[in-house]
Amino acid sequence: MIAVYVSVIARWVETVQKKMGCQMAIKVLYIAGAGRSGSTFLSLMLAQHDQVQNIGQIRDLPEAHNDKAPCSCGSSVPDCAYWAPVVATLATRHGTDALQKMRAGMAAFGQAAGADTNWGDAGVRQTLQQDHAEFLTLFGDLYRAASEEAGGQMLIDSSKSVDLCLALSLLPEVELHILNLMRDPRAVAVSWAKVLKRPKVLRGRTRNWAGRQRRLAVLRDLAPERFLALRYEDLTVDPQGWIGKIQTWAGLEQDLSLFTGSNTADIFWERSHLFPPANATVLKERKETIVVKPAESWKREEHAALHAMAEELTFPFAETLGYRRGLD
């Protein structure tokens, strides 16, 4: 009964705020960094908190909706009980081609942001806001629709793209927390090698590891209190400590009830609506219990050439982030 009263009061407060022209802040915890670093895994653990909603890689929503990709809830994305109303709200505000507009806008914004990465300069940020005002409005409305459908809960976005992280930081209505998830660049290279068979593409992804970290450092300096760096290796050693730290930093009440042991956790999928191409293996297995442990297979001698390539492209910069040459 108490929960019903709380829900009614929350809706009343939201209605009053809208009538007064005041809108609640859109709370976003954005997992940034390179792919193959455990972001899906981390987002699922964070999604066990009853004050969050896991939206996966929202950057891929246009493609997933167009392809009728499966959502982790069991429905296709267009038929999903969460995503269908989000897309409908966006269509009402921006037309039925809103997702296509957003896809084009993301590409244009990313190109412009990559052309001048001096994001710490107020003039650069202002130019991006002015030149891409239509995209930023659409992008902000997507997150608002997602937030409204989640009842104002904090959104966990594991898109990782630093350009889109910058876009979110330019939206005054977004209360943004940036969680910089890092993993040893040699481990990332070995993981990418499983799906990328062209050496040139693999080298490009590996080089991008350092590029992303340098750009994230600029965003960190703009709002250090809302930036938290986490090495994947540290998370696997102390998952409970880190999940608790992240919750507190993000302004959530600490809740570690997901853990059934020092490194085991129960996973419930009710507050997660994920879709490909986010970690396909995780979505396929849809595990309800996970064991958090350090990954060591990437260190095998058979991967020596990949280790050397990653060190060539990311060291000595990687040493500034706590990674050392050698695998001992």
Salt bridges, closest charged atoms under 4 A:
GLU14 OE2 - LYS18 NZ 3.45
ASP50 OD1 - HIS49 ND1 3.68
ASP60 OD2 - ARG59 NE 3.69
ASP97 OD1 - LYS101 NZ 3.58
ASP141 OD2 - HIS94 NE2 2.59
GLU148 OE1 - ARG93 NH2 3.27
ASP163 OD1 - ARG215 NH1 3.19
ASP184 OD2 - ARG186 NH2 2.72
ASP221 OD1 - ARG220 NE 3.10
ASP234 OD2 - ARG231 NE 3.14
GLU285 OE1 - LYS287 NZ 3.75
GLU296 OE1 - LYS299 NZ 3.07
GLU302 OE2 - HIS303 NE2 3.90
GLU311 OE2 - ARG186 NH1 2.91
GLU311 OE1 - ARG325 NH1 3.44
GLU312 OE2 - ARG203 NH2 3.11
